[in-house]
Amino acid sequence: MAAASPLDFDGGKAESNEASSKWLDAHYDPLANIHTFSACLALADLHGDGEYKLVVGDLGPGGQQPRLKVLKGPRVLTESPLPELPAAAATFLKDHHEPRTPALALASGPCVYVYKNLRPYFKFSLPQLPANPLEEDLWNQAKEDRIDPVTLKEMLEDIREKAEVPLSVQSLRFLQLELSEMEAFVNQHKSKAIKRQTVITTMTTLKKNLADEDAVSCLVLGTENKELLVLDPEAFTTLATMNLPSVPVFLEVSGQFDVEFRLAAACRNGNIYILRRDSKCPKYCIELSAQPVGLVRVHKVLVVGSNQDSLHGFTHKGKRLWTVQMPAAILTMNLLEQHSRGLQAVMAGLANGEVRIYHDKTLLNVIRTPDAVTSLCFGRFGREDNTLIMTTRGGGLIIKILKRTAVFVEGGGELGPPPAQATKLSVPRKTRLYVDQTLREREAGTAMHRTFQTDLYLLRLRAARAYVQALESSLSPVSATAREPLKLHAVVQGLGPTFKLTLHLQNTSTARPILGLLICFLYNEALYALPRAFFKVPLLVPGLSYPLETFVESLSDKGISDIIKVLVLREGQSAPLLSAHINMPVSEGLAAA
């Protein structure tokens, strides 16, 4: 496949410094009408003529009209419809017969369709699951016209909510119908037997007994009923069945089935489970903090992409090695393997239109595309060994060829820890006092811990008592609830016997105004008189301080002062939002008289 002239991807500007770029732009078709993801792409020499083709399990626009497409270069060679949406595509050698042409396996719904020379060869269907006996009894009653469609719907809904065994597809489709369509559906399907069928969620290949590139491989299927099946490549019988705690969505395998293998399955519950030969259940579990969006094995490291825009590297025993934060959401991941230089790296397609290539946590290269990439595939295409194939969100097809002189240099991107961390610290020698203190802590560690816990409990008790006392005396001038963020400040002016009392009330929220507040004064009526002991507060705009003024008249001529309590209430509520105590000064006018 000959490389075309460099394509303009940046609105009138070609890639910066095209001569130093590691890639040749071979083909770009924004209207290729290919809608797929990385698991449904595969490269293989399907006819044994040395010309590698691209196999695409196409979802179709909007998830309609799924098709199997085979591309020779940028041109569609063959195209055939599929009964259901594809879940994965893989090529594998199923026998030792000559010529050694690989077979094509396409997982779609509950079946795996196997093609040889692009012709249908075999169809493997997952075994049926036992149906719910209550569901079968209801459909038998409907068959004998002993139950009407409305009652059938009510009872099936009750079974769906309470039963452990899920309903069949027939019952689920019936529950989605309108009342006018139910009777016709029952008459059409009541004579059919209830069948409960699981579907395939992911698929990969596992070498059977040799690690060679052209060795016979088994198919490994992940199903919706939380199982992993290993199929014999010749008879397509189940060689092994393994159970998982959740539904697998990504698979990575290493080793040989007849010798020793290790299988990693990323599941919908946010965990990655590691299984080994002869293990029916997972041996190790990697708990992620977010849902996985991709899983790639690079040598002995499992690289996981999460929906928190980050890449994580783990060992096969679940130990986290490194983490790299991405500038945008990860849409797809795949493996880049350059056999001529022995390089394995991870490709990650991001939502911002970038494809980033990482070796461990080191950024090797960044490819910018005109649209977000939704699927990636790297390998031999046509007669070029290192070809990168990308499909975009809008259905476009991008083909790039890695230059033969290109070398991915580590150090041009994000490195590991800074060099300062490798500097040896000047730690002083241990003193005699330090050694004695260490020995004392070892000998009396329990007593020291108990003393610390006692002091901590006493501190918490004093803090709780002080908090309760503040609540009972209502001494807080700031609202303690986040729903009504208020702040109150009072100022007393004058010498007496008449004082001017100014309340500064502020709404401390950032954007929400507050309406419907009341001000109430509690005081000794024998000492003070107020013209208004209760009034409404206007609308409080956020950030402004509102001065609310009133007058207080002192009635005592003995030089006695007291506290006036101010309460801020919400209309219709008895509990105050916040309160303040005002220490009134002695009236100098009455004292002089």
N, C-alpha and C positions, 0 to 999 in steps of 0.2 A: 504494500500500500504506500504510494508515494505521498510525501508531505506536500501540502498546499502552501500558498503564501501565508505569512502571519496574518491572523485575523484581528480585527479591531474590536476589542471587548470593552473599551472604556470611553465610549462616546466621542470618537474622533481622535483618541490617543491610543497608540499601540502600547504594548507592555513596555515599561521603562527598561531601557538598556536591553533590547532584544538579543543582541549578540551574546550577552552574558547569561541569558535565560537557559535553563536546563531542559526546556521542552520545545518541541516543534508543533505548531498548530496544524493538524492534518485535516480536520473537518469540523464544521459547526453548522448545524441545521436547527434553528429555533422552532421549526414547524415539523419536526420528525414524528410527533404524535406518539411518543413513547412515555408511558406512565408506569413506573415500576420502582422497586427498591433493591438494595444490594443483594439480598438473599435470592432474588429471582434473576440474577445475571450469572452467566457461566460462559467460559471460553473453552473450546475443544475442537480437535480435528475430527469432525464427525464422519468424514468420508475416507480418511486415511490417505489423503493426497498431499499432506503437508500444509494445507490451507486451513488455518484456524478460523472458525466462525464464532459469532456471538449469539448465544441463546438468551432470549428475553421472555420471561413470563409477564406479559403486559396486562395491567389491570383494566386498561381502557379509560377513556375520559369519564371522570366522575365515578369510577368503580363499575361502569357498565361495559358490557361486551368484552370480557377477558379473552385474550388470544395468546397463542404461542407463536413467537416470531423468531426467525433465524436470519441474522444479518451477515452478509459477505461484504466486508468493507462497510461503507455507509449505506449500502443498498439492501433492501429486504429480499432475502432469497426465497423463503417460504413463510406462509402464514396460515394458521388453522385456529378455529374457535375452541374455547374451553368451556366445559359445563359449569364450572364455578371459579371463583377468584383464586389465582395461584398463591401458594404460601412460600414455596422455595423451588429452586432449580439446581441440579447438580449433574455432573458428568462423571462416569466411573467405568472401569473395566470389569466385566462380569465373568469372563472366562479367559482361558489361555489360547483360544483358537486364533488362527491367522486368517485374515489380517487383523492386527490388534486395533480395531476401531472401538472407541468408547461408546457406551450407551448413554442416553439422556434420560434422566428421571425428573419428572415434574410433579410436585405435590399440589393437589387441588382438592379442597374439601376433604372427604374421607378416603380419597384414593391417591395412589401414586401411579402415574402413567409413564411407562418405560418405552423409549423409542430406540430403534436400531436403524442406522442409515436414514434417519428422519421419517421412518415408517413405524406405525404402532406395533409394538412387540408384545407387551404384557401390561396387564392392569392389576395392581394389588389393592385390595380394599381392606380397610381396618375391620377387625371382628366387631360384630354388633354387641351392644351392651344390654344387660337385662332390663326390661321395661318395668315401670312402676305397676304393681299388681292392681292398685286402686284405679289407676288410669285405664288399664285394660278392662276392668270390670265396668267402668262407666261407658266406654265405647261399645262394649257388648250389649249393655242396656239400650244404648242409642240404636244399635243395629236391630234390636227386637222392638223398637218404637215404644220402650217403657219409660223413656225420659225425654223431655222436650229440650230444645237447644238452649233456652235461657237457664234452665236448671243445670244443664251440662256445663255451661260456662261458669256458673257460680261455684260448682263443686270442683272444677278443674283449677279455678283460681285459689280455692282453699287448699288444694293439694300442692300447688306451686309454692305457697307461702310456708307450709308446714313440713312437707315431706323431704327426706334426705335425698331421695333419688329424683333427679330432674325430670321434667316432662319431655316427651318426644317432640320432634319438629312439627308433627301434625297437630298436636294439641296447642303448641305455641302459636302456630299460624291461625288456628281457630280462635284463640283468645284475642287476636288483633283485629278480627272482623267486626263490622257493624252488625246490628241486630237483623237488618234486612238481608244480609248475606249469609247468616249462620245456617239457615235451614238447607240452602242449596249445598253448602260445604259439607254438612253432615250427611246428606243423601249421597254425595259423591264419594266420601271417604269412609263411611261407616262399615263397609264390607272389607276394607283393607286391614291387614294385621298391623298392630302397633310396633314400630321399630324405633329404637333409640340408637343413634349412630354418633360417634365422636368424630372430630375432624383433626387434621394435621396442622400444627402451628409452626413447626420448624423442621428442617431436615439438613443433614450433612452426611459426609462419607467417612468411613473408617477402614484402613488397610486390614486385610484379613490375616495374612500370615507373613508378609514381607513388607519391608519399609521402602522398597524401590518405587520410583515415580510411576512406572508402568505395571505395578502390582494390582492384583484383584482387590476390589474394595467392597465393603458392605454398606448398606444404607442404614442410617440412624434416624429414626423418626421421633419427634416430640408431639404428643397429642393433647387434646383439650381435657381429657380425663386424667391428667397429671401422670402420664406414663411415658417411658422411653422404650422404643422397640428397636432391636438390631435385626435386620433382615439378611437372609442368606442371598448372595448375589446371583446364584444360579437357579435355585428352586423357589426363591422368594418366600421362604418360610421364616417364622420368628425364631431366631437363635437365642435371644435373651430379652427379658422384660424387666425393667427397673421402675420403681415407684418414686415419685417426688412429692414434697409437701404442697407444691403449687404448680401452675401451668407453665411449662417451659416456653420461652420466646426466642432465645438465642442459644446455639450450641457450638462448642469447640471441643475437638477430640485430638488425642495424640496416642501413638503406639500402634499395636496390632491386636486384633481381636483374639487370635489364638495364642498369643504370647502374654502380653500385658498392655493394658490401655488405661488411659485416664480421660474422663469425660467431665466437662464443665457445662452446666446448664444455668443460664440466667432466667429467673422466673418472674412472674407478675407480682409476687409479694415483695419485690425489692431485694431478694437474696440470690446468691450464686451458690449452687450445690456442686460438690466435687464427688464423682463416683469412680470407682476402680473396678477391675475385673472381679467377677463373682460376688459383687456387692449389690444386693437388692435395694438398699437404701443409701442415701448420701453418707460419705465418710467425713467430709468437711463442709462447713457452711461459712460463706462470706456475707456478712450483713452490711448492706449499703444504706447510706442515709437518704437516698433518693432512688427513683425508678431507673433501671438501666435502659439505655437507648442503643447500645451496641456492645459487642463482645468480640475481641480479637486476641488470638494467642500469638505472641512474638517470642520464639524460642521457648523458654520456660516461664515466661511472664504472661499473666492474663491482664490485658488492658481493657478496662471497662469505661464506657462513656455513660454519664448520668444526665438526667434532665435538670440538674443544677449547673449546667454549662461547665463541666469539669471532666478530665480524664484521670483515671486511677490505675496504678499498677499494683498487682497482687501476685504473690507466689501461689503455688497449687495447694498450699496448706492454709491460705487465707491471710497471710501477713501482708499488710500494706507497705509497699516500697516507696511510692511517690505519688504526688498529686499535681496536676497542671490545670490552671483555670483558663477557660476559653473566653474569647471576647464576645461570643454569641452562642446561641443554642446549637447543640449538635443534632444534625438531621440524619446522618448516616455515617458508618464506619466500615473500613475494609482493610485488608492486608496488602502492603506493597512489598513484593519479594523480587529483588534483583539478583538472579542466580549468578551472573558473571562476576559480581563483586561480593557475593555472600551477604547482602544487606537485607534485613527485614525491618520494616517500619510500619507505622500505623497511619492510615489516611482518615481524616475526619472532615466531612462536609458540614459547613456551618450555615446558619440562617442568614448571615450577612454577605453571602456570595463568595466565601473563601473556602478553599480546600487546604488544610494544614497537614503537613507530614512530620511525624515525630518519631525519633528513635529514643526509646525510654522517655525521659522528660525534656529532651533536647529538640528544639524546633529546627528541622532541616530545610524546609521549603514551604512557601506560601503561593498558591495558585489562585488568582482572582478570576471569577467567571461572571458573565452578564446576568445570571439568574442563580438562585439558590439551588445547590446540587442535592438531589434526593437519592441517588444511587451511584456507587463507585465500583469499578472492576479494573484490575491491573493484571497484565500477562501478555501472552503471545496472541496477536490478532493479525490475521493474514499471514505474512511472513516476517513481521516485525516482533522481536522478542519482548520489548518493554513498551507496551502501549497502555495508556490510561484512557478508559472509557467512562464518561460521566453523562447522566441524564438529569435534566433540570425540572424544577417544579412545574414549569409551563409546558412540559413535554418535549423539550429540545434535546438534541444529542450533540455531545462534544467529544472529540477524539484528539488526543495528544500523544506524541511519541517522545520518549526520553532520548536525548542525544547520546550517542555512543561515547562521547568524551565527557559526559556529565558525571560529576563526582559530588555526592552529598557530603558536605563538610560539617562536622559537629562544631558548634561554636558560633554559628551565625544567627542563632535564635536565643531562646530562653535557656539559660544554664541552670545548674543546680544551686546549692548554697553559695553565698559570697565567699571570696578568699579569706575574709577576716575570721570566718569560723574555723579555718584550719590553723590559725595562729595559736600556739601553745601559751596558755595562761601562766603567769608567774605566781604560783601558789606557794604561800609561805610554809615553812616546816611546822609540824605539829608541836605545840608547846606542852609543858608539863600540866598546866592548868586545863588545857583542852582534853588531854588524855584522862585526867582525873574526873573531869565533868562527864566525859563519855562513859567511864566506868560507873559513875554514880547513876547515870540515866539507865544503864543496863540493869543495875541491881535494884533500883527503886523506881523502875518505869511504871509499874502498875499504880503505886501510891501517888506518883506525880500526875499521872493521868486522872486519877480519881479527884485529886485536889483541883486540877484544872477544870474538870467537869462541874465540881461543886461551885467554884467561883463563877463559871459561865451560867449555871442555873440561877445563882443569886443575882447576877447582872440582868438576866432576862426577867426575873421576877420584879426587880426594882423598876425596870423600864415599863413592864406591863402595869404596875401599880401607878406609875406617873402618868401613863397614857389614860388609864381609867379615871384618875383624878382630874385630868384635863378635860375629858369628855363630860364628867359629872358637873364640873364648874363652868363648862362652856367657855373656856378662855382662848379658844382658837379664833383669830381674826381672819383666817384663810379657810375656804371650804375644803373639806376632806374628800369630797366626791368629785369624780372626773366629769359627771354629767352637768354639774352646775359650778363651773370654775369662777369663783368670786373672791374678792379681797375687800376688806373693810378697814377703814382708818377714821378715828374720831378726834376732833379738836374742840376744846372748850375755850371760849374767849369771854373776857369781862371780869369785873371786880365784884359784882353782886349789887343788890340781891337778884338781879336778872342777868342770866348768862346766855350767851349765844353758843349753841351746840351745832357743829358742822360735821356731818358724816360724809366721808369720801368713799363711795362704792364703785368698784371697778370690775368689769367683765374681763377676765384674764384669758379667755379662749382666743383662738387665732381667727376664726371665721364665723362662728355661730352667735347671733344675738340672743339675748335672754329677755323674756317677757313674763309678766304675771307674778312679780315679787311684791312682798309686803314688808314694812318696817314696823316693829312693835317695841315699845319701851316698857320695862318693868322697873318700878321705883317705889320708894316709901312715900305715900300720899300725905303723910303728916309733915314731911320735910320739903317736898318739892311739888311743883305744879307745872304741867306742860299743856299748851293749848291743844296739841294733837298727840295723843299717845299711840296712835295707830294710823298709818297712811300708806297709800300705794306708791310703788316705785315705777318710773317710766321705763320705756324700752332701753336696754343697756346695749350700746354698740360695742363690739370687741375693741379692747385697747384703750378706751377713754375712761377717765375718772370723773364720776358725776358727784358734785357737791350737793348734799341735801341738808337744808338748814331748818332749825327750829329753836325756840327759846325755852329756857328753864328758869323758873322763878323759885328762889329759896324762901321758905315759909318760917324757918326757925330763926329766933333771935338769940340763941344760946351759942352760936358759933359751932354748930354741929354739921358735919358733912357725911355723906353716904355714897354708895355706889349705885349708878344707874346702869341697868343691863339692857343692851340693844340686841334684838333678835331679827334676823332676816329669814322670812318664811316664804314658802310657795303656796299659792292659793289652793285651798282644799286639802292641805297637809298640816298636821300639828307639829311634826318634828322640825326644828329649825335647821336651815342649811348652814348657817354659821352665826356666831354671836361674839359680843365684845363687852367687857366691863369698863365703865368710865368712872374713874375716881374724881368726884366733884370737889372743887376747892371750897374753902371756907368763905362765906360771904362777908367781905370786909365792910360793906355798907351797913348791914344789920349789926355786925359786931361793934362798930363804932357807935351806933345808936344805943 
